[in-house]
Amino acid sequence: MKIAVYPGSFDPVTNGHIDVIERALKIFDKVIVTVGDNPEKGPTFTTEERMEMLKESTKELKNLEIDSFEGLLLDYVKSKDSKIIIRGLRAVSDFEFEFQRALMNRVVNNEIETIFIMTKENYVYLNSSIVKEMAMFGSKLNGLVPEIVEKKLREKFSKS
Ligand code: ADP
């Protein structure tokens, strides 16, 4: 059974992430989407909120698990009996960072491969920060995020 782990901040999940998840599910027997904290980005939503939004927006998908992790990703991947890390690729801007991370991970554990999945053209420009910025200024997010995320963003930014 080929199990792949798709780690990220998912703060919040966008349709770009969902597109990568759906593509991964066509290749692997099981995909584990796992929420972690990127120390360089202070999260807007708690881990629980991020997991909830992921669960709600993927509830129709089979062979998918939503989880969270702390610490070293490689240890987490091993603990899940997986040897595959999935990352999404958008533009060239993602490349250098992802390339460096994937190679570092390979130096530490040569058994674990990072596989890159390219998103649909419509989502190439999409990231969680831009979505939050638009929501903060009251813009519509039609087609960019799952419905539950749009709702949570409205709640979050109407409070502040
Ligand atoms: P991280 O902070 O770990 O980069 P993100 O939630 O920003 O977490 O992203 C998780 C993964 O999803 C990364 O591999 C990122 O490149 C990818 N990703 C994010 N947005 C998109 C998108 N619109 N299309 C494809 N991949 C994406």
Boltz pocket constraint, residues with backbone or C-beta under 6 A from the ligand:
constraints:
  - pocket:
      binder: B
      contacts: [[A, 7], [A, 8], [A, 9], [A, 10], [A, 11], [A, 12], [A, 14], [A, 15], [A, 16], [A, 17], [A, 20], [A, 38], [A, 41], [A, 86], [A, 87], [A, 88], [A, 89], [A, 90], [A, 94], [A, 117], [A, 118], [A, 119], [A, 123], [A, 124], [A, 125], [A, 126], [A, 127], [A, 128]]
      max_distance: 6.0
